[in-house]
Amino acid sequence: NDKFEILIPKSFHKMSSDELNVKYGNKTQYSTEAYSDEDGTINVAVEHTTRPAKLSDLASIKESMVQQFNRLDGIEIKKSEIRKINGRDYVIIEFFSKAMDTKVYNLMFITSLEDRALTGSFNCAISFLNDWQTVGEKIVNSVKVLK
């Protein structure tokens, strides 16, 4: 909706609502866009939530997310910080999570757009991390809020 930009690999396809429901649960009530490689093992998702969030809230949002993740079984936080990307502050949380049959690398970002949380993530199975971690960083570092 011309509110933000993010780089997506050309080989990725936009996930259908059925694919979204399988991968992320029922998130279709929000404006969620997700893209995946052919096998569904590498994903980029962005969601403009209804949750109120201002740029001044980012530090408390980061702390709240870290506390929430620390309470979950199978989440290993590698890094959490507030980083400036394209002139705007973002919460960045890098972590590993457990999937059914593998460990998953996640690189999550959160900022404010129209006083609501704009969240996104890059994730891939741990077996693809060596090939895709740099690409994931480039994707997250490309995010640009336009409004």
Secondary structure, DSSP 8 states (H G I E B T S, - for coil): --SEE----TT-EE--HHHHHHHH-S-TTSEEEEEE-TTSSEEEEEEEEEEE--GGGHHHHHHHHHHHHHHSTT-EEEEEEEEEETTEEEEEEEEEEE-SSSEEEEEEEEEEETTEEEEEEEEEEGGGHHHHHHHHHHHHHT-EE--
